[in-house]
Amino acid sequence: MISTSARLLRLLSMLQSQRDWSGAHLAERLGVSTRTVRTDIERLRGLGYPVEATSGVGGGYRLGSAADVPPLLLDDEEALAVAIGLRTAAGGVTGFEETALRALAKLEQTLPRRLQHRLDDLLDVTVTVPGPTTTVPVDVLTTIADAVRRREGLRFDYTGSDGAEGRRTAEPYRLVHARERWYLAAWDVDRRDWRTFRVDRMRLRVPNARRFQPREEPDGDLVGFVERSIGSATWRVRARAHVKAPAAAIIARVPPAVIVEEVDAETCIAHVGSDSSAQLALWLGLLDADFTVDGPDDLAPALQRVSDRYARAAGAAGTLET
């Protein structure tokens, strides 16, 4: 029979790995009586672990939350995952770097030597490619998250991509971290439509707006809506292409920002964009299908230049020596 201390550690690990346990199931897994389980539960409570108990047919035990964080039991892979996560936790969030590093230092002190070597090896061969990062204060993120949980509207001043400032009221639904930035997917109360807001451009006002009833997500996929929104937000040139190909085939070739509408089994419409008409002309060729396009006046000359360039290349291709 395992010792009492070892059994307590195993019991704690079980409570941390699953939300609810019946006393009989714990006793069976530990190889002890239900009375011993009750005694061990009291021991864990005495050590500061808030083990909750419920009675009745569906009763059992669960590990509740606590005012003070008690020690956690982590297996090897969990410990490595936490350490790696702490290394990158401060990305995009101000006021969090020092806290993450303190937590990482405490964790590394407790790692056994075999895990220290694995973590050091991973960090030694990992290179971080620097890129543009826009940070936001951690208290702004937690305030928004609390409003999402409580279904409370947010009031805030917002600076648009064109530099225009205005006051907005929105029903917040989801925070999304993508492309090194934080975004809020929300229902814009004044515009009566879904919008994606960059959190670093928001200046929250207090108090919050009134509570709201949840709405159906756009197209049933709020995260996909954000991906499409932030993907198309930087387009300077936009066009509408009538493509002679099935919608499914085009969807498989384009990024989420491109909206594809089915016309019939062999035709679709793609709402496309890019930084310039010249780049859009090149990108349209990647559809690998015949198309006509409605776009800005300089798109037709750009398409002609691409066509002429490829025609010259095709004519010269037969003269090259092999």
C-alpha positions in Angstrom: 0.0 0.0 0.0 1.3 3.4 -0.9 2.2 5.9 1.9 -0.2 8.5 3.1 1.9 11.4 1.6 2.2 9.7 -1.8 -1.6 8.9 -1.7 -2.3 12.6 -1.0 -0.2 13.7 -3.9 -2.0 11.2 -6.2 -5.4 12.3 -4.9 -4.5 16.0 -5.5 -3.3 15.2 -9.0 -6.6 13.4 -9.8 -8.7 16.4 -8.5 -6.6 18.7 -10.6 -7.0 16.6 -13.8 -10.8 16.3 -13.7 -13.6 18.6 -12.5 -15.8 16.1 -10.6 -15.1 12.8 -8.8 -17.4 10.6 -6.9 -16.0 9.3 -3.6 -16.4 5.7 -4.8 -14.4 6.4 -7.9 -11.6 8.0 -6.0 -11.5 5.1 -3.5 -11.4 2.6 -6.4 -8.5 4.4 -8.2 -6.5 4.9 -4.9 -7.2 1.3 -3.7 -8.6 2.5 -0.3 -12.0 2.8 1.4 -14.4 5.8 1.0 -13.7 6.6 4.6 -10.0 7.0 3.9 -10.9 9.2 1.0 -12.9 11.5 3.3 -10.0 11.6 5.7 -7.5 12.5 2.9 -9.9 15.2 1.7 -9.8 16.8 5.1 -6.0 16.6 5.1 -5.9 18.5 1.7 -8.2 21.1 3.1 -5.9 21.5 6.1 -3.1 22.2 3.6 -5.1 25.0 1.9 -6.7 23.2 -1.0 -10.4 24.2 -1.3 -11.9 20.8 -2.0 -15.7 21.1 -2.3 -18.1 18.3 -1.5 -21.7 17.8 -2.7 -24.1 15.2 -1.4 -26.9 13.2 -3.1 -26.9 10.8 -6.0 -24.7 13.0 -8.2 -22.5 14.1 -5.3 -18.8 14.0 -5.1 -15.7 16.1 -4.8 -14.2 18.9 -6.9 -11.3 21.2 -6.4 -12.6 24.8 -6.0 -11.0 28.2 -6.4 -9.1 29.8 -3.5 -8.1 33.2 -2.3 -4.5 32.0 -2.2 -3.0 29.9 -4.9 -1.9 26.5 -3.4 0.9 24.5 -5.0 0.1 22.7 -8.2 1.1 19.3 -9.4 2.3 19.2 -13.0 3.6 16.3 -15.0 6.7 16.7 -17.2 4.8 17.9 -20.4 2.6 20.3 -18.4 5.6 21.9 -16.7 7.4 22.4 -20.0 4.2 23.8 -21.6 3.8 26.3 -18.8 7.5 27.3 -18.9 7.4 27.9 -22.7 4.1 29.8 -22.4 5.6 32.1 -19.8 8.5 32.8 -22.1 6.0 34.3 -24.6 3.2 35.4 -22.4 4.1 39.1 -22.4 3.7 39.4 -26.2 1.2 42.2 -27.0 0.4 43.0 -23.3 2.1 45.8 -21.3 2.5 45.5 -17.6 2.7 41.7 -17.8 6.4 41.2 -18.7 7.8 41.4 -15.2 5.1 39.2 -13.7 5.6 36.5 -16.3 9.4 36.5 -15.7 8.9 36.2 -11.9 6.6 33.2 -12.4 9.0 31.6 -14.8 11.9 32.1 -12.4 9.9 30.3 -9.6 8.9 27.5 -12.0 12.5 26.9 -13.3 13.8 26.6 -9.7 11.5 23.7 -9.1 12.0 21.9 -12.4 14.0 18.6 -12.0 17.3 18.5 -13.8 16.0 16.3 -16.7 13.3 18.9 -17.5 15.8 21.8 -17.1 17.9 20.2 -19.8 14.9 19.7 -22.2 13.8 23.3 -21.7 17.3 24.7 -22.2 17.8 22.6 -25.3 14.5 24.0 -26.7 15.4 27.6 -25.9 18.9 27.2 -27.3 17.7 26.2 -30.8 14.7 28.6 -30.9 15.0 32.0 -32.7 12.3 34.7 -32.3 11.8 36.7 -35.5 11.1 40.3 -34.4 8.1 42.0 -36.0 5.8 44.9 -35.4 3.9 44.4 -32.1 1.3 46.7 -30.7 0.8 46.3 -27.0 -2.1 47.0 -24.8 -2.3 47.3 -21.0 -3.3 44.1 -19.2 -6.0 46.0 -17.2 -7.7 47.0 -20.5 -7.9 43.4 -21.6 -9.2 42.2 -18.2 -11.9 45.0 -18.2 -13.1 44.0 -21.7 -13.1 40.3 -20.7 -15.1 41.0 -17.6 -17.7 43.0 -19.8 -17.9 40.0 -22.2 -18.5 37.6 -19.3 -21.1 39.9 -17.7 -22.8 40.8 -21.0 -22.3 44.5 -20.4 -22.0 47.0 -23.1 -18.8 49.0 -23.5 -18.4 52.8 -24.1 -15.2 54.0 -25.5 -13.4 56.5 -27.7 -12.0 55.0 -30.9 -9.4 56.1 -33.4 -10.1 54.6 -36.9 -7.5 53.6 -39.4 -7.9 56.9 -41.1 -7.1 58.8 -37.9 -10.7 59.9 -37.3 -11.9 59.8 -33.7 -15.3 59.1 -32.4 -17.3 57.8 -29.4 -18.6 54.2 -29.7 -21.0 52.0 -27.8 -20.7 48.3 -28.5 -21.8 44.9 -27.2 -18.5 42.9 -26.7 -18.4 39.2 -27.6 -14.8 38.0 -28.1 -11.2 39.1 -27.7 -9.0 37.8 -30.5 -5.2 37.9 -30.7 -4.0 37.8 -34.3 -1.1 39.2 -36.3 0.6 40.5 -33.1 -2.4 42.6 -32.2 -5.5 42.4 -30.0 -9.0 42.8 -31.5 -12.5 43.0 -30.1 -15.4 41.5 -32.0 -18.5 43.4 -31.1 -21.9 44.5 -32.2 -21.8 48.3 -32.9 -25.0 49.6 -31.3 -25.1 52.9 -33.3 -24.3 51.3 -36.7 -26.4 48.2 -35.9 -23.8 45.8 -37.4 -20.9 43.6 -36.4 -17.5 45.4 -36.2 -13.9 44.5 -35.3 -12.0 47.0 -33.1 -8.3 47.2 -32.5 -8.0 47.3 -28.7 -4.9 49.5 -28.8 -7.1 52.2 -30.4 -9.8 52.0 -27.8 -10.0 54.3 -24.7 -12.5 52.8 -22.4 -15.0 55.0 -20.6 -16.7 54.2 -17.3 -19.2 53.1 -16.3 -20.1 50.4 -18.8 -23.2 50.6 -20.9 -26.4 48.6 -20.1 -26.4 44.8 -20.2 -27.5 43.0 -23.4 -28.9 39.8 -24.7 -26.5 37.6 -26.8 -27.0 37.8 -30.6 -26.4 35.1 -33.2 -22.8 35.2 -34.4 -22.2 36.5 -38.0 -22.3 33.4 -40.2 -22.1 31.3 -37.1 -18.3 31.9 -36.8 -17.2 35.0 -34.9 -13.5 34.2 -35.1 -13.8 33.7 -38.9 -15.5 37.1 -39.1 -12.6 38.7 -37.3 -10.1 37.0 -39.6 -12.0 38.3 -42.7 -12.3 41.8 -41.2 -8.7 42.3 -40.3 -7.5 40.7 -43.6 -9.5 43.1 -45.7 -9.1 46.2 -43.5 -5.7 47.2 -45.1 -6.9 46.8 -48.7 -6.4 50.1 -50.5 -7.9 48.8 -53.8 -11.0 46.7 -54.0 -12.8 44.9 -56.8 -15.5 42.4 -57.6 -14.4 39.5 -59.8 -16.9 37.2 -61.7 -14.9 33.9 -61.8 -15.7 31.0 -64.1 -15.0 28.3 -61.5 -17.0 26.6 -58.7 -17.1 28.6 -55.5 -15.6 25.7 -53.5 -12.5 25.6 -55.8 -11.9 29.4 -55.4 -12.4 29.3 -51.6 -9.7 26.7 -51.4 -7.2 29.0 -53.2 -7.9 32.3 -51.4 -7.3 33.6 -47.8 -10.2 34.1 -45.4 -10.4 37.8 -46.1 -11.7 37.1 -49.6 -15.5 36.6 -49.6 -16.7 34.2 -52.3 -20.3 34.0 -53.3 -21.7 31.1 -55.3 -23.6 32.1 -58.5 -24.2 28.6 -59.9 -22.4 25.3 -60.0 -19.7 26.7 -62.4 -19.5 30.4 -61.5 -18.9 32.5 -58.4 -18.1 36.1 -57.4 -15.0 36.9 -55.4 -14.7 40.2 -53.5 -10.9 40.9 -53.7 -8.5 43.6 -52.8 -4.8 44.5 -52.5 -2.4 47.4 -51.9 -2.5 48.6 -55.5 -4.2 47.8 -58.9 -0.8 46.4 -60.1 -0.6 44.0 -57.2 -4.3 43.1 -57.6 -3.8 42.3 -61.3 -1.0 39.9 -60.4 -3.1 38.3 -57.6 -6.1 37.7 -59.8 -4.0 35.5 -62.0 -3.5 33.2 -59.1 -7.2 32.3 -59.2 -6.2 30.0 -62.1 -9.6 30.6 -63.8 -11.1 33.0 -66.4 -12.7 36.0 -64.9 -14.1 39.5 -65.6 -13.7 42.1 -62.9 -15.4 45.4 -61.8 -12.8 47.6 -60.2 -11.0 51.0 -60.3 -10.2 52.7 -63.6 -6.5 51.8 -63.4 -7.1 48.1 -62.9 -7.7 47.4 -66.7 -4.3 48.9 -67.7 -2.6 47.0 -64.9 -4.2 43.7 -66.3 -3.1 44.6 -69.8 0.5 45.1 -68.6 0.5 41.7 -66.9 -1.0 40.2 -70.0 1.6 41.7 -72.3 4.4 40.7 -70.0 3.3 37.0 -70.0 2.7 37.1 -73.8 6.3 38.2 -74.3 7.5 35.5 -71.9 5.5 32.9 -73.6 6.9 33.9 -77.1 10.5 33.8 -75.8 10.1 30.5 -74.0 10.4 28.5 -77.2 13.7 30.1 -78.1 15.5 29.1 -74.9 18.1 26.3 -75.2 17.6 23.2 -73.1 
